[in-house]
Each structure stands twice: as C-alpha cells, then as structure tokens.
Amino acid sequence: MVRFVFHSILAGLAALSFFASALAAETRIAIIDTAYDTRPYLDKLKERGVAVIGRYYARCDQPEYGLTQKRLINQGLPNDPSSEVAQLFAKGFAILSIYQYYSNTPNKFHGQNRDGEALPDANCQWTGFARTVEEEARLDVDAAISQARSVGQPPGTAIYFGVDFNFQDSDRETIDLMQRYFRVIRRSMVASGYKLGAYGSGRALEILQQTDGGLIDYAWISASRAFTGTSEFHRSGNWHLFQNQVDREWFGTPRSGGGCTHGLPLDTNVQNMFQSTDVGFWQGNTSFVVPEERTFDIFATRRFACDGDAVIRREKSSSASDVLRAKQCKGGKSLRVPPKIDYANAARIGDVTDTLAEVDVDDDGTFDGWTRHNNLTGHFGWKPDWIFDTSRRNSQSCG
C-alpha cells in the first residue's frame, strides 16, 4: 500500500516535475556528511546552502585508514567555544549523528576487521580476543551513547549505525548476525531515549524494518548503486535519507603552478519528502527539522540518469558533441568533470527548455551544462536498477 500511494503521488507530480526548479527558492543540497573537521569550511558551507552536517561517533580512532578527524568527540566538547560542535551550532548548523566502526565488512558481526583480526576492546586495545556479535554490539552502542551524551546530543534525536557492505539473500549467516546486532543496539538506544537509524543497502534496511516489527526508526540508503535491493527499496518510498553523491570534494582551488589546494571531502544526501520531516537531526539541546518546503524543492529537482549516454552539453545551444569541459579539484589535483551523467546516478536540474534540462552533475551547487530530458527519469522516486554488464548499461535508453 505504501509503495502504491508513493508512486500515485509521484505520478501526479510528474507532469510538473521538470518545472519545479522555476518555483523553488532553494534547491541546493541541505544535508552533507563528512569524516573531516568542518571548522575551516563552515562559512563556505553556509554560503553554499548546507543546513545539516553528518559527523561521526566511533569506539576508537582508525588511524590506519587516515581517519584522524572522523570522530566528532576528538574535536572538543561543547563547553569549549572553539570546539567543532560548538562552532557548528554557533554558525547555525544542525548535526546528523552517525556511528561507524569497521562497519564496512560482514566480519564486523564477528568482532573482526576485513583481515579477520579481532577489533579493539572498549579501551581501544588490540587484545586479539574474539567476541560474539552481542558483545560487539554492546561495545558499539555503549560508545555511541557515551559520545552522544558527551557532545550534548539530546534524547529523542537519532544515531545512524552503518552497515556499509553488500550481501545476498542467500547469505543467511550475515542476515542473522545483523539482526542480532541490531536487537542489542535497539534495546540500549530505546533505554537511553535515542532514536535508531541505519545506513546501508536497500536490502539491509528492508530486513531491519521488517524484523521484530521494526528494529530501526529511520532508513538511510547508501549511494552504492550495485548493492542488493537498493534501487527497489528506493522505489518503495520506505526510506528517509538517500546518499545521492559520494567522494566529492568542495572548496579546493587551482594553484598558479598547477594542481589544486585540498578541500573538504564529503557526501551529499537527499531527504524523502514523503516521509516524516523529523529524521533525528539535532542542534544544541533540541531536535532540528529541515523546512518542509526546502525538502520538497530538493527532492523535486533531482533526477536519475536512465540513459547509458546521458551527455552533458556545454551550453543550451550546444550540439551533442560539444560537451562539458569543466574542471574540478580533488585530492590536490585538477580533474575533468565527467561529460555525462553516469547511469543510475543522480543530478540536480535547473532551468528547462522544451527538450533540455540544465544539470548540476556533482551537486556542488553550480550547474555544469545541459542534457536532454529523455536522458533522465521523470521524477526522483524512480531509481533504475543497476546493470552490471557495461555494454548493456551504456546502451540503455529511458522509456
């Protein structure tokens, strides 16, 4: 029934959807997440329209991954005006709280990293001792709640726990362990007064929503297009957040002698306008909600590429062969912005003509060029299934 209602509403909007941007006050992205200290970039993020910043809790640091700035608590406590959390609120931002600690492998449910090494204990010591999934879950949820309280996160808001890997329905062991892990997490989160979200594949989120009447309050779809059930779950409308762009970098600038300065690596996210406006964000000692009209405008001006050759033309008057030639700064290098929207990737639309739509392909707030309407889905509620075969994917057309 939910899926029927969701797509009935979307069908009614489809005829107007390409013109939504003409009426929108602010269609730039409102929600980002990053594993880096945001203090050097807060003024620029505000200028770019960002309202919510996802920051992380974790049991311990993970220096071997270069994640020395990932944990919010490492950047100071709210009683220090110079701390990151204090600066976020002073500049008017809200926080999306995320817990990730070696959450990118099913070995996590065995208390291990990808290499099969037993993860550190509560004191961050690599003891080498094995543990059960319940023991691992208790260590994680205790760390999450402790850090949330230390930085002042109020009860009634959410912490999203990562399940950032793919699995198939045939992998019954992983599914069982994931359910056991989240049962422990949920009990402690409910007792503490916090809401529980999960970040992961469509299939992982669907299972967590259906287990025991619902183990999670909020579902955040990862951007990994090939993960099992992701497109189907997106189309169901049962999600709250969707990570529409990953591994972007903002605010790097070209150097006079070549290359670029480093910027802020981040991902961007879209909130589902058909779900509750309150998805667990917080600001100071209270919850925070992105204004409903802005959530609508952002959702209504995103599309997925459903053509395998969604070429971006430089100008409205350009031919299909006169493609985008823009540059972007990433990792200290000046790289070309891809001259087409990858299949099943999302883009923001702006002005439109009878046949073309202006597109912001990397959702950095700047429109990059133009593509044909028929390269894109009619609305953001319809996410194409991923096609693994490259030749088949490149030959796809919409319709």
Beta strands, then each sheet from edge to edge (+ up, - down):
strand 1: 31-33
strand 2: 52-57
strand 3: 94-99
strand 4: 158-163
strand 5: 195-200
strand 6: 218-221
strand 7: 241-250
strand 8: 264-271
strand 9: 281-283
strand 10: 286-288
strand 11: 302-304
strand 12: 310-311
strand 13: 327-330
strand 14: 333-336
strand 15: 340-341
strand 16: 346-352
strand 17: 356-360
strand 18: 369-372
sheet 1: 1+ 2+ 3+ 4+ 5+ 6+ 7+ 8- 1+
sheet 2: 9+ 10-
sheet 3: 11+ 16- 17+ 18-
sheet 4: 12+ 15-
sheet 5: 13+ 14-
end
